[in-house]
Structures are given as C-alpha cells and as structure tokens.
Amino acid sequence: MDEHTPTSGPIGGPSADALFAAPAHEVRAAVGRALAEDLTPLGDLTASLVVPDAVAVGALVARRSGVLAGSACATEAFLQVDPAIRLGWRKTDGDRLEPGDLIAAISGPLAPVLTAERTALNFLGHLSGIATMVARWVEVADGGAVVWDTRKTTPGLRALEKAAVRAGGGANHRANLSDWIMLKDNHLTGTDIAVAVKSAHSRWPGRTVHVECDDLEQVRECLRAGADAILLDDMTPAEVRTCVAEADSWKAEHGPAVAGGLRRDNARHPGRLRDHRRRLHLERCPHQRLSGAGHRAGPGRPGSMTAGAGGGPT
C-alpha cells in the first residue's frame, strides 16, 4: 500500500490539482468542529473498549458512480484523531468514480480508525455529492455555458462546498458579501439601477457589479448603466432568449447568467446556452452521504473496512 505521509502538518490528502483544494485552515477548522461535536465531553466510549493492539486494514470503495471531493477533510479527520493512521489515496478530488473503484487504503490502530471514520465519511459523502451533481449540470451545458454556484451553502462549510463545486467542473461565484456587488430588487428600494451601478463603481472600482433582472426593461437599464454582469432571474426560455439577444446587440463583455427555473431539459435549450460567456446558477446542492462502513477486527490481526462513495440525487 502506498501510504500517505503529510508533508506539512495533517493537511495533505492526495496530490489533487490545487484548483480543487479548499484552504487548509478551513479544512482543519471544519474537521475540528465536527470531531468536537462527536467527542465532547468524554470521547468515544465504545472505542475505548477495543483491545489495545487491534489493527485496522481497510479501504474506501465506491458503491455508486460519481465524482470525488473532500479527500483532504477525510485525511484530516483520521490524522487529527491519531497521526499513526496511514492513508494511501488511489483517487483524487475531481476523479470520476465507478462502483467498485478503490478510493483509498487505510491502516492503523483500530480504535482511532473507528472514532474518525464517520466524520471522514460524512465529509466525503456530502462533498462528493455536491461534486457529482455539479458534474451532471456541466455535462448538460456541454461546453456551452459555465456552471456557477451561489452563496446558498451550509453555514460554516462554504469554502469546502465551493471546492467541491470546482471538483465537479463548475466555477465559483462570489465567496461572500465582500467580493462582488450583487444588486437585487430589495437593494434598489428608493433608487434605481443606473444610480446604484454608478455609486457601486465609484465606491469600489475594482469590484464587479452584478445586477439581478426580472424582465427585459431591467436588462436594458443594466446595459445602459454599464453593469458588469446581469443575472436573469426566474425567466422562461423565451424570455431568456430575448434578453440574451438584447445583451448580444450591446456586445456585452459578459453574457447574462441564468438562475431559477433551471431543469436539465430546459437548460439544454440553445437560447440559454449559446456560448462560453453564459452562466448557469445552481440554486442548491445535494446532501448526499457515503454508505455506511463495516469493520471486523481482533487483537493481533488486521481488520477490514469498506465504504461506498456515491453521487447526489437527480
């Protein structure tokens, strides 16, 4: 087994493209919170009954097709519990999985493996589910549009979930409220699009100004005001086609993004997906988990562990 030995603290995981990696401090913090949730105040009482010299030798094996994400969180979960646990990753974040694929080999003292495995699998399952769902939308887009995420993330897990979106082939919209300016109807109370766009550009000239539009007239207002990006919200395919044509007539640098009412059948429509400048905003991500793990072990002999990795719901 190719054992994983972290090179800089417990974070490391497989040598995946850095594009798919969540910030190390976010991984450490999220895993630390999850383990504290499981182990406070007295630790793992059941695992304390395990024979001290029992050893686990196991594997993470895919039970469904999907896309892997969250491997750094799984690594961190095991190593925060016991640095003696060794992981040999055979797949990296962003890899496609088929049933039966070996994802990672695991070995180490049985008790800490048992303590950490649920936390590790929860992160892997949740984040792989997001990556899998995003990959399905990327397949629908078929190169005709970029699949974007939103800020509708699980509180405290945004950086991890946005990394999973990237692993699935999608792209990240703003990370938080300090990134882009996003003007919606409520923000325009007492003012209008032109004034709000001008004010935003004046105050934060380096920030993108994105405006949500409900109809064609608002799209025209955005184009006249010089908004950097336009979001078409809850429009029909026919309305989207009309607004896209209007933006094209202005030779807008960024094509409109589409959000709300998206399904895989209507997202294929050429009026929605005409070129690489189009964006599709996914409004939600699945909460998919890995299948449960089973263990067998005894003093002085290896145990075994298998777990399934699967994708999100349709």
Secondary structure, DSSP 8 states (H G I E B T S, - for coil): ---B--SSSS---S---GGG---HHHHHHHHHHHHHHHHTTT--TTGGGS-TTBEEEEEEE-SS-EE---HHHHHHHHHHH-TT-EEEESS-TT-EE-TT-EEEEEEEEHHHHHHHHHHHHHHHHHHHHHHHHHHHHHHHHTTSSEEE--S---TT-HHHHHHHHHHTT-B---SSTTSSEEE-GGGGTTS-HHHHHHHHHHH-TTS-EEEEESSHHHHHHHHHHT-SEEEEES--HHHHHHHHHHHHHTT-SS--EEESS--HHHHTSTTT-SSTT-EEE------------EEEEEBTEEEEEE--------
